[in-house]
Amino acid sequence: MDDDAARVRELAPQTVYRRIDARHVIHDHKPEEFHTAVTAFAGALRGSPAS
């Protein structure tokens, strides 16, 4: 976890942190991993499993 993410966790411990190693435009460089992470996050918000 980088320093910025650690600081966010200090300020908001309920934060979900997911790191995907990619360049700056993550949705372009690692679209499948990005989609999986966003879908899982949205599913958790809805209270249902990700599809």
N, C-alpha and C positions, 0 to 999 in steps of 0.2 A: 504494500500500500504506500502510495507516495505521500508527501507532506500535506498537500492540499486535501486529499481524501481523509487522512488522519485527523486533520483539523475539523473537517465537516463532521466526522464521527464524534468528536469531542462536543461540538455544539448541538448536534442532533443525533443521539445514539441510535435512534430507530431507523436511521438511514440504511438503505441497502446499497452496498458497493459491489460492482461487478467490473472487473478489469478484463479488457480484451486487448491484447497486444496488436496494435495497428498504427498506421500513420494518422495524421490529423483528421482526415475525412473517413471516419471508421465505417460508416454505412456504405461507402464506395469501395473501400479496400478489403473489408471483411463482411460482406453483406449477409451471409448465412449466419455467422456468429452474432451479428447485430440484431437480426430478425429474431433469432432464438431468445436472446436476452430481453428484448423489448416485449416479445410475446409472453414470456414467463412473468415479467413485471406486471403487464396488464392483467394477466390471469390472476395474479396474487391480489391485485386491486379489486377485481370482481369477486374474489373469494372462490374461484374455480381453477382447476388445473389448466396449465397452458396446453394449447393444441399443437 
